[in-house]
Amino acid sequence: MPIFTDMPELFPLMRGGGAFLVAIGLGILVGAFGGRKWRIVWLIAGAALGVLIMAVGGATRLIFDEGVRPPIWQWIVLGIAFLVEGYLVSVVVRKFLDMDSRPFWMWMLFIVGAHFLILGLSHGPICAVLAIVCMVNAWIGLRTTSVDLRVFWAVDGVLKILGGALMIAVSYS
């Protein structure tokens, strides 16, 4: 099936997105071992590192990959995914005023997973599968209140690390 054999050519944003996922996944995983303050600090640190890696990785891919460039529609999908995520985050922030609450954090994880579904169109099927797995993890976290939310936070980080690493590995094939 061409979508799987030609993934690097069909989804040139995959490598940069995968690198971003690994970095933010590491931040999420490390943040799981602390309280809310550390969760936020490490989330921001992972995101900042991810943006830096994605920018460098994206630039070097354009330079060293014989000019494979994402079509404009993939950039549009990326923009739509970020707009949808931003809107949904604003809904959760308005609905759950207690940013320390379990529902707040589990819905945040769910929303991030949901926006990966959209990104699956521009970043490939690995990203779409990651979306579903992350959403299931968050949904279980919403329903299983007897388990510390940091467990689901850590699982989310590991899922992002593994999904991102797979996206990177496939982008070099």
C-alpha positions in Angstrom: 0.0 0.0 0.0 1.6 3.3 -1.1 0.6 5.3 2.0 2.9 3.1 4.1 5.8 2.5 1.7 5.9 6.2 0.6 5.3 7.8 3.9 8.4 10.0 3.9 7.5 11.5 0.5 3.8 11.8 1.2 4.2 13.3 4.7 7.4 15.4 4.7 6.2 17.1 8.0 6.5 13.7 9.7 10.1 14.0 10.7 9.8 17.5 12.3 6.6 16.5 14.0 8.1 13.3 15.3 11.0 15.2 16.7 8.6 17.6 18.4 6.7 14.7 19.9 9.8 13.1 21.3 10.8 16.4 23.0 7.4 17.2 24.4 6.9 13.6 25.4 10.1 13.8 27.5 8.9 17.0 29.1 5.6 15.4 29.9 7.2 12.2 31.3 9.6 14.1 33.5 6.8 16.4 34.7 4.7 13.4 35.8 7.1 12.9 38.7 6.2 16.3 40.3 3.2 18.3 41.2 1.3 20.7 38.9 4.1 23.3 39.0 6.6 20.8 37.7 4.1 19.4 35.1 3.8 22.9 33.7 7.5 23.7 33.8 8.5 20.5 32.1 5.6 20.8 29.6 6.9 24.2 28.6 10.5 23.1 28.5 9.6 20.1 26.3 7.5 22.3 24.0 10.3 24.8 23.7 12.9 22.1 22.9 10.4 20.5 20.5 9.9 23.8 18.6 13.7 24.3 18.3 14.3 20.7 17.1 11.4 20.9 14.7 12.6 24.1 13.2 16.2 22.8 12.8 14.9 19.4 11.6 12.6 21.0 9.1 15.3 23.2 7.7 17.8 20.5 7.4 15.2 18.1 5.8 14.6 20.8 3.1 18.4 21.1 2.5 19.4 17.5 2.6 16.3 15.6 1.2 16.5 16.5 -2.4 13.9 19.2 -2.1 11.0 17.2 -0.8 8.6 19.9 0.5 5.2 19.7 2.1 2.4 20.7 -0.2 0.5 23.8 0.8 -2.5 21.9 1.9 -0.5 20.1 4.6 0.5 23.4 6.0 -3.1 24.4 6.0 -4.1 21.2 7.8 -1.3 22.0 10.4 -2.8 25.5 10.9 -6.3 24.1 11.3 -5.2 21.6 13.8 -3.6 24.3 15.9 -6.7 26.5 15.7 -9.0 23.6 16.7 -6.6 22.7 19.6 -6.5 26.3 20.8 -10.3 26.7 20.7 -10.8 23.4 22.6 -8.2 24.4 25.2 -10.0 27.7 25.7 -13.3 25.7 26.3 -11.6 23.5 28.9 -10.0 26.5 30.6 -13.4 28.2 30.9 -15.2 25.0 32.0 -12.7 23.9 34.6 -11.5 26.9 36.6 -9.5 24.6 38.9 -6.3 24.0 36.9 -5.1 21.5 39.5 -8.1 19.3 38.9 -8.0 15.9 37.4 -10.7 16.6 34.8 -8.8 19.7 33.7 -5.6 17.8 32.9 -7.3 14.7 31.5 -9.3 16.9 29.1 -6.1 18.7 28.1 -4.5 15.3 27.2 -7.7 14.3 25.3 -7.7 17.5 23.3 -4.1 17.2 22.3 -4.8 13.6 21.2 -7.9 14.9 19.2 -5.8 17.5 17.4 -3.4 14.7 16.4 -6.3 13.1 14.5 -6.4 16.2 12.3 -2.6 16.2 12.1 -2.8 12.6 10.8 -3.7 14.2 7.4 -0.5 16.2 7.3 1.9 14.0 9.4 0.7 10.5 8.4 -1.0 7.5 9.8 1.4 7.0 12.7 0.2 10.4 14.1 -3.4 9.4 13.6 -2.9 6.1 15.5 -1.1 8.0 18.2 -4.1 10.3 18.4 -6.5 7.4 19.2 -4.1 5.9 21.7 -3.6 9.2 23.5 -7.4 9.9 23.6 -8.1 6.4 25.0 -5.4 7.0 27.7 -7.0 10.3 28.7 -10.6 8.8 28.6 -9.5 6.0 30.9 -7.9 8.7 33.1 -11.2 10.6 33.3 -13.0 7.4 34.3 -10.5 5.8 36.6 -10.3 8.3 39.4 -8.7 5.8 41.8 -5.4 5.9 39.9 -3.2 9.0 40.3 -3.5 11.3 37.3 0.3 11.4 37.1 0.2 7.8 35.9 -1.9 8.8 32.8 0.3 11.9 32.4 3.4 9.6 32.3 1.7 7.1 29.9 0.9 10.1 27.6 4.5 11.2 27.6 5.7 7.7 26.8 3.2 7.3 24.0 4.4 10.6 22.5 8.0 9.6 22.8 7.4 6.2 21.1 5.1 7.7 18.4 7.5 10.5 17.6 10.5 8.1 17.5 8.6 5.9 15.1 7.8 8.9 12.9 11.4 9.9 12.8 12.6 6.4 12.1 10.1 5.9 9.2 11.0 9.3 7.8 14.5 8.1 7.1 13.4 4.9 5.4 
